[in-house]
Amino acid sequence: MGMVTVCLSIYLSEIATKELRGLLGSFLQFFAVAGILMVYIFGVVLNWNWLAVVSIALALFNVIFLAVSCHDKWGF
């Protein structure tokens, strides 16, 4: 995750306009911390087997959503 955070921060700083650069960088850090907090909260309720299943399901959901949103049919 550390290398992805560094590379994504550099990428966002290169492609974003001056007005959006700080906001996008802040969202990157906010969502990383929110994901860690979510795992801590789920970890209290679930054992590690189910926590792994939930984490994989959320990751697959993100990959599927990314694939659908890039499709020309949706107009994005």
HUNORJO-V96684 format. One record per residue. PSI is psi in whole degrees, -180 to 180 (NA if undefined). Layout:
PSI
PSI
//
This chain:
-30
-43
-37
-41
-43
-48
-41
-37
-43
-43
-45
-37
-26
-37
-21
151
166
-35
-31
-9
-47
-38
-45
-39
-38
-40
-38
-49
-39
-46
-30
-45
-37
-37
-41
-42
-40
-40
-39
-42
-46
-31
-26
-37
-37
152
175
-27
-48
-30
-38
-40
-44
-41
-42
-40
-42
-38
-42
-38
-42
-40
-43
-43
-39
-42
-39
-40
-21
-4
140
-25
-32
-14
25
NA
//
